[in-house]
Each structure stands twice: as structure tokens, then as C-alpha cells.
Amino acid sequence: MLPSPIQALTHPLFTKHQLQVFIKRDDLIHPIISGNKWRKLQGNIEYAKANDYSGILSFGGAFSNHIHALAYACQQQQLKTIGIIRGEPEYQHNYTLSWAKHWQMQLNFVDRITYKRRYQQDYLDELTSQYPDYFIVPEGGTNQLALTGMAGVIDELTNQLEFDSLMLPIASGGTTAGLIAADNGEHQILSIAVLKQAEYLLQEIKALLPNGATSTNWRLLTEFHRGGYAKFSAEDCINLAELTTHFNVPFEPIYSGKMLLALLDLIEQGYFPAGHRIVLLHTGGIQGVSGLINQNRVPEQYIKAIQSHLPSVPRVQ
Ligand SMILES: *Cc1c(COP(=O)(O)O)cnc(C)c1O
């Protein structure tokens, strides 16, 4: 669904601090693929097709939103896919990867040591000689080609509402960089790091920004990771269960949930002046919840709250 819808959120805390809060539902762009991953892939798929590659090769964990989106989006475009997956082949039966296989992705499982080499030129050269007709896209789909697709968010928002801050979760920085480049300093971009010791992302973002991008109207907040990437407490999940029910919007505990909990903390700290208008970008990722449920990582109360928001597509094996 494009443009992705905007929804107003109401909460006693927002009223108390005289804030207006909205959420841009990129999780609803498509029933199958996660919002920001879909947007980031647009430029990469175009590039691969324009340059006559027969497929795309990329990297991810066994529950990766990017791998899931890549497999589907490329199949739609008649491009082949190879996923270099961190971990053991048993993972191929999980929700994320059984769908990736269903969409014809070739899954190559590698150990942690090999996976760590995913940014090293010698490893990338090896992969290129092994798969010369595949365009290699980094983990998370983050590269310069990913930026143009993110501009769609800013274009749509411009027609949808007036606002002061745009808040989103950040992991590899491609989504944030695309928004900063497209927004040109018009709004404050506030990125909530979902992993530990994320200060290095400042450099990553600057490196991704096109030459001449001069906006300084963006912040990286690194204090809201809740223990590290994909880490969270049972209490976080219970809070997110309540908030999912309250807003009738699904929040998973890895990305969108950390953004929402950070928003509530920031408001309590008085971070936003009265009258401020905040847009949360829901980046998607709801497909990952199935993996969390199967691994028993979320309490019953959370499953109850999120159930009706999970993709209705049946599970493949
Ligand atoms: C990958 C992902 C992010 C982080 O995007 P980056 O471009 O890596 O910073 C945020 N939310 C969801 C749901 C994701 O899958």
C-alpha cells in the first residue's frame, strides 16, 4: 500500500506533554515484505537489472527481515537470489528461511568466522569469482543504492502532514542515511540505535550520505538498545503487548518496539518541547515475530496481543 498510511496515536503521556504523535505505517506497504527493507531494495534491484546481473547475493542472520524481503522482491522481478546465512543448516526450517526457500533463494550457511568476513574485500572477491553474475548487496541491504528508495518516505510525508521530528530505529544506517539525504534538514531525524555501542554508526551514516549532503539536523541516540541487538526483557515485551493493544499497531521488540519505548522515555525526560509534532516510522519487521515465538523468546501475553497482526500467509515448510 503506497503511500503508506499515517495514523495518529493518542496516549495520556502525549496529552500531558502537549505532543502530537503519528506513525507512518511502512509495515503496511506490503502484506509480506517489511517496510524499510522493501524501500532499500528498490535501487538495488533496478541496478542489478540495468546491469544485466542474473541475481543478487546478500548476507543475513537466520531471522533476517532483509533476507526475507530480498527473496520475495527478487523473485517478483525474475532475479535469482543467494543468501549467505550465519548459522547452521537446521535454520532453513524456520519461518523466515522456509519462506526464502519457497521464493527460490539459494541458502548458503556459513559459520560465524566466515560470516565475519562479509565486508572484507578478499572474501567479496572470492564470492564474485564463484558467482560472477550476481550483484552483491551488503547485510541489511545498506549501500548507496538503498538511499533513493528511502526518499519515498519523505516525498509521501510531505503530502501527508506537517511535523517536526521523524523518529526511527537504526541498525546499519541505510534507512537513516536515505532519510537524511532526502529531507535536506527540513525536519529533525532521530535514530534510535537497537544495538550496543552504536556510536560508530555516526561515521557509517556520514560515509553513506552523498557528497554535499550538509544537514546536521539529525541525532543518533545510543542509550535505548535494551541490552543489545535482538535483546530485550520479558518486561519490555509485556509493555509492548499493552502498547500494541492500546494503539492497535504491532510493535516487535527488536526494532519498532525499541523505538516506541525510547519515545516514551524521551517524553518523560522532557526531551520534546510542548507543541512538538513527532512522526514514528514503523519500519516493519513483523515477520520476525514468528521466529521469536518459535524460540520461546516472548511471553504468552505478548503473543496474544500480536497474534492478530501477524502475516496471515500460511507457514511453508
Ligand atoms: C533492518 C531494519 C531496521 C534498521 O534499518 P537500517 O537501515 O539497517 O538502519 C529497522 N527496522 C526494521 C524492521 C528492520 O528490518
The ligand as an ORCA input file, in Angstrom:
! r2SCAN-3c Opt
* xyz 0 1
  C      16.739     -3.544      9.134
  C      15.679     -2.917      9.926
  C      15.867     -1.659     10.541
  C      17.171     -0.931     10.508
  O      17.435     -0.317      9.283
  P      18.924      0.131      8.923
  O      18.825      0.681      7.554
  O      19.751     -1.139      8.965
  O      19.404      1.091      9.926
  C      14.797     -1.117     11.225
  N      13.620     -1.756     11.318
  C      13.417     -2.959     10.752
  C      12.091     -3.601     10.929
  C      14.419     -3.582     10.045
  O      14.200     -4.782      9.489
*
